[in-house]
Amino acid sequence: MVNTLEDENPYLLLTPGPLSTTPSVKRVMMRDWCTWDDDYNVGVVQEIRKELVRLAGGTDETHTAVLMQGSGTFSVEAVIGSVIPEDGKLLVLANGAYGQRLAKIAERLRIPLEVHDTGDLKPPDVEHLCRTLTQDTTITHVALVHGETTTGMLNPLPEIAGVVKEVGRTLIVDAMCTFGGIPMDVAELEADFVISSANKCIQGVPGFGLIVAKREALEATEGCARSLSLDLFDQWKTMESGSGGKWRYTSPTHTVRAFAQALTELKEEGGVPARCARYTENQRVLSEGMAELGYPSLLPEEWQSPIITAFPFPSEGFEFRPFYERLKDQGFVIYPGKVTDRDTFRVGTIGNVFPDDIRRLLDAVAQCGRGDSLSNMPK
């Protein structure tokens, strides 16, 4: 498939979210919904929650899902601020900006914290994690980012989860850019809290985040929250009881309805394995094509996720802004880099994007070349 730009946006969003959505996802937002009606709360919200548990590999008996207003970071803060008790301690495995954000949230909430930072270009050290958890019994929770979009690295979640659960600690997974796009079995991983957002691999639009949690782990957090609006337990309890599906405060109805449509389209595509296969092919076409054009990927292939790929600047005089503008004029929006010690830019391969779209991007990159003075090139 190939996107037709004429009938939609003037460009594709090749970013890790917000991302390009289908016309049908956008179309359902043209209707208003009442937050009190059963056709919204029961017919839409509750069905979303059930489907999220199923996608994660859980069951209604063992797992549950909570929806939380705001961007994905709001949901990350809701989890960190709601599930760690006053006498708890958090260990964060960081190898990029989003792992550091986990630590920053904990610091702001005055939660006792230890950070294992392996730098932007290395995965977490599993052996170091094992030694630390064995020696420091005050650590109660471990948090990590599954797909670190600073570089596009896919962190070794199964290995990390195995270590964390072997010593009986609570595992928090920021799966913001992987849930719905990379197969995940929360029951097999024994992950306690998995966090994502509406505008990532399920291909909805921004407005709320989501948490899939072990029922037992979530029930144990009553009274732990450090915030009123980001109280995860209270949000869950309200959605579970009464009319069912009701949010404590005004819900982003249009975004929720778009997400329901996106879930339907995920199922029609063939589920998470089929979507992962498409994203993986997108990324393969991108990385091989960019290498041929003189833009090798930042990461080795074995660490690379199918979500987003970082590329070092090809020369010392390379100018990102004119490169970005040239690609935008031709229908593609990419991302600046976030790596701390390297000049990079990033290209996302998720959303309503297909291999032929990536080939058209490569044609556009070829027209830009690798020159050091793109700002002087004719458009």
N, C-alpha and C positions, 0 to 999 in steps of 0.2 A: 504493500500500500504506500501511497504518497500523499502527503497533505497538500491541499489546494489553498493557497494563501489568499486568493482573491475574495473569497466569501467570508473570511474570518479576520484575524489579526493580520497586520502587515508583516509580522515576523513570527518565527517559531522561538519559543523560550527553551534554549538548550542549557538549562539550569537545574539544580537539584530541588526545585520547588520554591515558589509557585512555578508551575510548568504548563505546557500547552495541553488543553483539554479538548474533548470532542465537542462538536456542535450540540449534540444531544444533552451533554452535561450542562452546558451553558443554557440551553433552552428551558430546562425545568425550573430555572430560577426566575422565570417570568411570572410565576404564580405566588401569591401571598398565602401564608399559612398561619393559623392561630395556634399559639403555644399551649392552649388548654384543651384542644380537641383530641379525641381518641384517634382520629384518622392520622394525626401527626404523631402524637406520643406513642400510641400502641402500634399503629400501622407503619410508621417510619422509624422512629427512634429505637423502639424495642427490637425491631427486626434488624436494624444496623448492629445493635449490641450482640445479638445472637450470632450474626454472620461473622463478626470480628472474632468471637471466641472460636468459631469453626475454622476460620482462616488460620488462626494461630495454632491449631492442632489440639485445642482443649475441648472440654465438654461442659455442659451447663452445670453439672454436679461439682466439677473441680475448679472451674474458672469463671470469671465474669469480666465484663467490659464496662468502663466508665468513659463518658465523653465530657470534655472540659473546654469551656470557652477560651478563646485566645489562640495565639500562635503555638507551635509545638513547644517552644521554650516555657510557656505558661504551664503546660502539662508536665514538663520535666521538673519545674519548680514545685508544682503541686505534689508530685511523688516524693521528691527529696524532703520537702517541708512537712509532709504528712505521715511518712511511714517510719522515720527514724526517731525513736524515743529520746527523751532528755539525757538518758545515760548511754545512748548509743554513740557509735563512731563510724564514720564513712571512709572507705578507701576508694579513691578514684584512680582508674587506669587511664592516663591521658597520653595521646599522641597526635594532638592537633587542637585547633581552636575550640572545637565543640566539647572535647574532653575537658579542656580548661574551663569551659563555661559551667560544666557540672561542678567543678571545684569552686568556682566563683559563687555559685548559688549557695553552696554549703557554707562558705565563709560568710556571706551576707546574712545567712540565717543563724550564724554562730553555732554551727554544728561541728563537733570535734572531727578533725579531718586529717587524713594522710593522702598524699598524692604520689603516685608512681608515674613520672613523666619520662617517656623513652624518646622524646623528640618527635618531630613531624614525620621522619622518614623511616621509623622502625615500629613494628607492632609491639604490643605490651609483652613484657618478659614474664612468661608463665611460671618459670622456675622461681623467679624473685617473688612473685605473688604467692606461690605455695609456701616458701620459707616465711614470708611476712605473716600470713594467716596462721601458720603453725606457732610462731613465736609471740604474736600479739593477740591475745584473746580478748582485748577490749574492742577490736574491730567487729562490728555487728553486721555491716552492710558493705557490699562492693558494687560500684557502678562503673559502666564503661559505655562507649559509643560503638555500636556494631559496625556501621559504615561511616568512617571518618571522612567527611566530604572536604576537609581542608586539602587533602591530597587525592581522595578517591580510594583510600585503603580500606579493605575489608578485614576487620580484626578477627582473630581466631576464637570466636564465641564458644563453640563446643568445648574446646580445651579449657578455656577460662571457666566456663560454667561447671565443668567437671571438678575442677579444683575447689571452687567456691562451695559447691554443694557437698563435697566430700568432708569438709570441715564444718558444715552446718551453718553457713552464713546466708544472709538474704542477698539475692542477686537482682540488681536493677539494670535493665538494658535499655539504653537510648537507641531504639531502632528506627529513628526518625526517617531515614532515607533508605531503609531496607524492607520494612514491613510491607507485605503485599507485593514486593518485587523480587524477593529472594526467599525461597522456601524456609520455613522456620517451624519447629515443633516445640512449643513451650513446655509440654508435658515431658518430652524426652530431655530437654535442656534443664528442666526443673527451675526455669526462670520465674521469679516471684512477681516482678513487674516489668512489662514491656511497653514502651512508650513510642507513639508515632503521631502523625498529623494528617489531616484531611487532604492536604495539598501535595502529597508525595506520591508514592508508587501506586496507590489506589486511584490516583488521577482525579481527585476532586479539587475544590477551590479552597483558599485560605478561610479560616474562621473558627476552627476548633481542633483540639488534639484528642487523642484517644489513648487509653491505658487498658491493656489486657492483664489481669492479675489473678493469682491464685486466690480463691475465695477465703481460704484459711488465713493467708498472709494479710489480706485486706481487712478481714474482720478483726484481726489483732491490733489494728492501728487506731481504733476509736479513741478520740481524745488526744491524739499526738499532734494534730495539725497546728502549725505556727501562723496560719492565715485563715481569715473567714472565707473569702471568695475562692481560695485555692485549697479548701478542705476536701481532700479526695474521698475520705470515708463518708462525709456528710453528703457530698454530691452523689456518691454511689447509693447510699441509703435512700435518698429521695427518689432516685430513678427506679430503685427496686420496689418501693412501697407505694401505697396510695393508688393514684390513677395509673402508675407505671409509665416510665419513660419521661416523666416530668423533670425538667431542669430546675434547680433551685432559683436561678435568676434567668433573665431573658436569654433564650437560646438563639443562635444564629440560624434561623429557620431556612433561609434560602441556601446557605451552605450545606446544611444537613440534608436537604432534599437533593442537592446536587451530588452529595456523597452517596446517597442511596442509589442514584442512577449510575454512578461510577462503579459501585459494587456489582450491580447487575451486568455492566459491561465487562468487568473483570471476569465474572463467571462465563459470559458468552465467549470471551477470548480463549478460555480453556483453563482459567484459574491461575494461581501464582506460578506454577511451573512453566506454563506457556508465556506468561508475561516476562518471566526471568529469561526465557530463551530469546525473546525479542530484544530485550535490553542487552543481553550478552552479545547478540549479533550486531546490534547498533555499535556497541563499544569496540568489538573486533574490527568492524569496517572503519571506525574512526581512528583507532590507534595505528592500524596498518597503513591507512591512507595518509595520516599525518606524518608518520615516519618517512614515507616516500617523499613527502614535501619538505622534509628537513626539520620536522618538529617531533622528536622522539618523546615518548611518555616519561614522566618523572619517576614512576614506580616500576619495579620489576613486575612482570606479568603475574607471578604467583601471588602477589599482594593486591592486585588491582581488582576493584569491584566493577560491576557493570553499570554503576550509577552515575559517576562523574569521573573525568580523567584530567589530571593536571599535566601541563606542558611547560617546561622551562622556556624562558625567552630564548630565541635562537641566536641572538647576538647581543653584544653589549649595547649597541645603539638602538635596539628594538623599542618601538613606542607602542604601548598597548592601546591607548585611547584612539588614535586614528585607525588602528587595526580593528578595534571594536566597532567603530562607527562605519567603516567600510563594510563589515559583515552585516551590521544592522541594516544598512541601505539595501543589502541584497537578500534580506529576509531572515536573518539569524541573530539571536541575542545570546552571547556567551557571558562568562563570569570572570572577574579579575581573580587573581590568586590570593591565598591566605597563608602560604608557607612562610615561616618567620625568617629564614635565612636564604631564600631563593626567590628570584623574580619569576613568577609563573602566571599563567592564565588557565582557566578550567572550562571544560565543555561537558555538559550533562547529556546523558543518553536515555533519559526516562521521560515519561509523559506520552502524549499522543504523537510519537515520533517513530519513524520506521527507517530501515536501512537505506532506502532510496533518498530519504531526507538527508541522511548523513552524507551520502554521495554528492548531493547537491551542495552541501556545506563544503565538502572538500574541493569542489570546483570553484567555490567562492574564495576559499583560502588560497588556492593556486593562483587566482587572479591578483590577490594581494602580494603574493611572493614572500620573500624573507628580507626585504629591503630594510635599511636602517632609517629611512626617512619617508614613512608611509604618509605623513601629513602633507607631503608635497606631491603625492600621486594624484593624477586626475581621476575624478569619479566617473 
